[in-house]
Amino acid sequence: MRTWRKFAAAAAALLLLSGCTNNQGVAARVNGEIIPASAVSTTLHELRPLLAAGSPGAVLASFVIGPVFLDAAESIGVGVSAEEAVVFLESAAASNGIELGELSPETIEFGRINLSVNNLLMSPQVEQLLGQIEREILALDVEINPRYGVYDETTGYIIDAEPPWIVSQ
């Protein structure tokens, strides 16, 4: 009888854990479009020397709200091409004495997003766009894989979730 109970307990645990696998490979869904977990991990891996304090949640947040900033930057003529993003990332690395290897399309997109945000902030037209950017971010339909944290709809940030097995004292 004990064997049966152990088996039942193991089966129940597997069923509970299988609920977590529905998002396997998916970091987030934004307006129905998938951001793969591989995009986050690849970007972190390729830019680890530059993102010393970068968390998976911070990188994912860039991918979640980044398209809003890319569109805004392009709308006022300060958009960034893939080539410009590569130059930006390589020069940032070089100024820190780091040599980057081959960059993936996801990492280049991350560079485009970050350089576009910089360009927007430097633009005199940024004040006119802030309300529109905020409205667009608030309108996003975002689902985050809980392993990355919790999406704050008001800021566009992903708040790192404390794993449930760690108890704060």
C-alpha positions as a Python dict, from the first residue, in 0.01 Angstrom:
ca = {
    (1, 'M'): (0, 0, 0),
    (2, 'R'): (289, 238, 73),
    (3, 'T'): (420, 192, -280),
    (4, 'W'): (82, 297, -416),
    (5, 'R'): (82, 612, -200),
    (6, 'K'): (434, 701, -312),
    (7, 'F'): (332, 648, -672),
    (8, 'A'): (17, 859, -626),
    (9, 'A'): (219, 1137, -460),
    (10, 'A'): (475, 1131, -740),
    (11, 'A'): (201, 1137, -1004),
    (12, 'A'): (30, 1429, -831),
    (13, 'A'): (360, 1618, -817),
    (14, 'L'): (417, 1558, -1188),
    (15, 'L'): (68, 1682, -1270),
    (16, 'L'): (126, 1998, -1068),
    (17, 'L'): (463, 2057, -1233),
    (18, 'S'): (324, 1991, -1579),
    (19, 'G'): (110, 2301, -1541),
    (20, 'C'): (436, 2497, -1545),
    (21, 'T'): (548, 2343, -1872),
    (22, 'N'): (278, 2506, -2083),
    (23, 'N'): (511, 2804, -2108),
    (24, 'Q'): (823, 2599, -2168),
    (25, 'G'): (1035, 2789, -2415),
    (26, 'V'): (811, 3097, -2392),
    (27, 'A'): (934, 3394, -2192),
    (28, 'A'): (630, 3608, -2270),
    (29, 'R'): (337, 3669, -2499),
    (30, 'V'): (271, 4025, -2609),
    (31, 'N'): (-51, 4086, -2798),
    (32, 'G'): (-45, 3717, -2886),
    (33, 'E'): (312, 3719, -3020),
    (34, 'I'): (564, 3494, -2848),
    (35, 'I'): (895, 3612, -2711),
    (36, 'P'): (1099, 3293, -2681),
    (37, 'A'): (1300, 3221, -2369),
    (38, 'S'): (1594, 3159, -2601),
    (39, 'A'): (1590, 3528, -2702),
    (40, 'V'): (1640, 3630, -2340),
    (41, 'S'): (1906, 3369, -2262),
    (42, 'T'): (2096, 3430, -2587),
    (43, 'T'): (2102, 3806, -2532),
    (44, 'L'): (2218, 3763, -2173),
    (45, 'H'): (2488, 3519, -2280),
    (46, 'E'): (2619, 3734, -2566),
    (47, 'L'): (2614, 4059, -2369),
    (48, 'R'): (2697, 3926, -2021),
    (49, 'P'): (3017, 4134, -1995),
    (50, 'L'): (2818, 4450, -2074),
    (51, 'L'): (2514, 4359, -1865),
    (52, 'A'): (2691, 4276, -1541),
    (53, 'A'): (2382, 4369, -1342),
    (54, 'G'): (2135, 4267, -1612),
    (55, 'S'): (1869, 4025, -1505),
    (56, 'P'): (1660, 3803, -1730),
    (57, 'G'): (1356, 4009, -1629),
    (58, 'A'): (1520, 4335, -1735),
    (59, 'V'): (1619, 4191, -2073),
    (60, 'L'): (1271, 4049, -2121),
    (61, 'A'): (1116, 4385, -2032),
    (62, 'S'): (1316, 4540, -2317),
    (63, 'F'): (1172, 4284, -2557),
    (64, 'V'): (818, 4335, -2421),
    (65, 'I'): (796, 4713, -2447),
    (66, 'G'): (1077, 4768, -2697),
    (67, 'P'): (859, 4765, -3010),
    (68, 'V'): (670, 5067, -2874),
    (69, 'F'): (996, 5259, -2847),
    (70, 'L'): (1118, 5137, -3187),
    (71, 'D'): (800, 5265, -3352),
    (72, 'A'): (817, 5598, -3166),
    (73, 'A'): (1182, 5648, -3263),
    (74, 'E'): (1110, 5570, -3627),
    (75, 'S'): (811, 5806, -3629),
    (76, 'I'): (1038, 6104, -3554),
    (77, 'G'): (1330, 5994, -3767),
    (78, 'V'): (1564, 5865, -3495),
    (79, 'G'): (1508, 5495, -3558),
    (80, 'V'): (1799, 5255, -3554),
    (81, 'S'): (1903, 4998, -3814),
    (82, 'A'): (2047, 4659, -3731),
    (83, 'E'): (2386, 4779, -3856),
    (84, 'E'): (2376, 5082, -3627),
    (85, 'A'): (2285, 4857, -3334),
    (86, 'V'): (2585, 4632, -3402),
    (87, 'V'): (2817, 4934, -3414),
    (88, 'F'): (2662, 5064, -3089),
    (89, 'L'): (2707, 4730, -2910),
    (90, 'E'): (3060, 4675, -3039),
    (91, 'S'): (3172, 5027, -2946),
    (92, 'A'): (3019, 4990, -2598),
    (93, 'A'): (3209, 4663, -2560),
    (94, 'A'): (3534, 4809, -2696),
    (95, 'S'): (3515, 5106, -2459),
    (96, 'N'): (3505, 4851, -2175),
    (97, 'G'): (3793, 4647, -2317),
    (98, 'I'): (3560, 4366, -2422),
    (99, 'E'): (3540, 4193, -2757),
    (100, 'L'): (3201, 4059, -2856),
    (101, 'G'): (3165, 3753, -3073),
    (102, 'E'): (2904, 3706, -3343),
    (103, 'L'): (2575, 3863, -3237),
    (104, 'S'): (2241, 3689, -3281),
    (105, 'P'): (1939, 3865, -3435),
    (106, 'E'): (1782, 3879, -3086),
    (107, 'T'): (2084, 4055, -2939),
    (108, 'I'): (2093, 4297, -3229),
    (109, 'E'): (1723, 4371, -3170),
    (110, 'F'): (1802, 4434, -2803),
    (111, 'G'): (2069, 4680, -2919),
    (112, 'R'): (1821, 4849, -3153),
    (113, 'I'): (1574, 4890, -2868),
    (114, 'N'): (1828, 5038, -2630),
    (115, 'L'): (1981, 5273, -2884),
    (116, 'S'): (1631, 5383, -2993),
    (117, 'V'): (1542, 5465, -2632),
    (118, 'N'): (1865, 5669, -2605),
    (119, 'N'): (1785, 5850, -2931),
    (120, 'L'): (1432, 5925, -2814),
    (121, 'L'): (1553, 6064, -2482),
    (122, 'M'): (1799, 6292, -2663),
    (123, 'S'): (1536, 6416, -2907),
    (124, 'P'): (1362, 6748, -2848),
    (125, 'Q'): (1040, 6576, -2961),
    (126, 'V'): (1040, 6327, -2673),
    (127, 'E'): (798, 6535, -2465),
    (128, 'Q'): (538, 6515, -2743),
    (129, 'L'): (566, 6136, -2760),
    (130, 'L'): (570, 6041, -2391),
    (131, 'G'): (191, 6032, -2356),
    (132, 'Q'): (152, 5822, -2668),
    (133, 'I'): (429, 5582, -2558),
    (134, 'E'): (270, 5545, -2216),
    (135, 'R'): (-75, 5475, -2365),
    (136, 'E'): (68, 5215, -2600),
    (137, 'I'): (256, 5039, -2320),
    (138, 'L'): (-56, 5037, -2103),
    (139, 'A'): (-257, 4889, -2393),
    (140, 'L'): (-23, 4592, -2437),
    (141, 'D'): (-170, 4252, -2356),
    (142, 'V'): (124, 4094, -2174),
    (143, 'E'): (162, 3747, -2024),
    (144, 'I'): (496, 3678, -1856),
    (145, 'N'): (625, 3332, -1776),
    (146, 'P'): (634, 3340, -1393),
    (147, 'R'): (995, 3225, -1388),
    (148, 'Y'): (1089, 3577, -1509),
    (149, 'G'): (879, 3763, -1254),
    (150, 'V'): (562, 3967, -1260),
    (151, 'Y'): (479, 4229, -1522),
    (152, 'D'): (392, 4572, -1383),
    (153, 'E'): (143, 4709, -1633),
    (154, 'T'): (186, 5066, -1511),
    (155, 'T'): (562, 5084, -1567),
    (156, 'G'): (641, 4812, -1821),
    (157, 'Y'): (894, 4666, -1577),
    (158, 'I'): (918, 4303, -1482),
    (159, 'I'): (953, 4266, -1109),
    (160, 'D'): (1165, 3969, -1014),
    (161, 'A'): (946, 3728, -824),
    (162, 'E'): (1083, 3567, -514),
    (163, 'P'): (1078, 3193, -564),
    (164, 'P'): (800, 3041, -351),
    (165, 'W'): (1040, 2802, -184),
    (166, 'I'): (1240, 3092, -34),
    (167, 'V'): (1084, 3231, 279),
    (168, 'S'): (1156, 3592, 377),
    (169, 'Q'): (1218, 3650, 744),
}
